Amino acid sequence: QVQLVESGGGLVQPGGSLRLSCAASGSISDINLMAWYRQAPGKQRELVASLTSGGRTNYDDSVKGRFTISRTAAKNWVYLEMNSLKPEDTAIYYCNSLRYGMTFWGKGTLVTVSS
């Protein structure tokens, strides 16, 4: 089992920055992939960024060049650095992990981009 707890969400003005954090615990040493998803009001949950155990990253086109996913070597923290935020980035952001075919989710943290 893997437990995930997100933090760092909040209200930010357009053009601003936030860093989301995800604390991972449990059987984390052999996690295959960590990711951030988001779900905006009235929309489906979508993949924002992912990071494999080998260090390969993948980003949704809408956040490329603005968001950066990273993690500690021990895999117990995963971050999402968000810059040049736009109102359309407003959503609940969820931390996600994949371990041997099993998916784990955090409860999410709300990011609101508004002036």
JOUR-V461500 format. One record per residue. N is the residue number from 0. SS is DSSP state (H for helix, E for strand, - for the rest). PSI is psi in whole degrees, -180 to 180 (* if undefined). Layout:
# JOUR-V461500
N/SS/PSI
N/SS/PSI
This chain:
# JOUR-V461500
0/-/149
1/E/132
2/E/137
3/E/132
4/E/119
5/E/155
6/E/167
7/-/-4
8/-/171
9/E/-168
10/E/131
11/E/149
12/-/154
13/-/137
14/-/-9
15/-/-175
16/-/153
17/E/153
18/E/119
19/E/144
20/E/148
21/E/117
22/E/121
23/E/138
24/E/168
25/E/-139
26/-/74
27/-/-15
28/-/-27
29/-/32
30/-/134
31/-/-34
32/E/141
33/E/147
34/E/162
35/E/132
36/E/165
37/E/154
38/E/114
39/-/159
40/-/128
41/-/6
42/-/165
43/-/156
44/-/138
45/E/151
46/E/131
47/E/-50
48/E/150
49/E/158
50/E/119
51/E/168
52/-/-22
53/-/-1
54/-/5
55/-/134
56/E/155
57/E/138
58/E/146
59/-/146
60/-/-31
61/-/-16
62/-/-3
63/-/133
64/-/-11
65/-/-35
66/E/148
67/E/127
68/E/141
69/E/169
70/E/162
71/-/160
72/-/-32
73/-/-3
74/-/15
75/-/-6
76/E/136
77/E/138
78/E/155
79/E/107
80/E/122
81/E/121
82/-/163
83/-/49
84/-/146
85/-/157
86/H/-32
87/H/-6
88/H/-5
89/-/125
90/E/170
91/E/129
92/E/130
93/E/138
94/E/143
95/E/144
96/E/151
97/E/125
98/E/112
99/-/45
100/-/-5
101/E/137
102/E/137
103/E/146
104/E/148
105/-/-179
106/-/-12
107/-/158
108/E/136
109/E/130
110/E/124
111/E/122
112/E/109
113/-/148
114/-/*
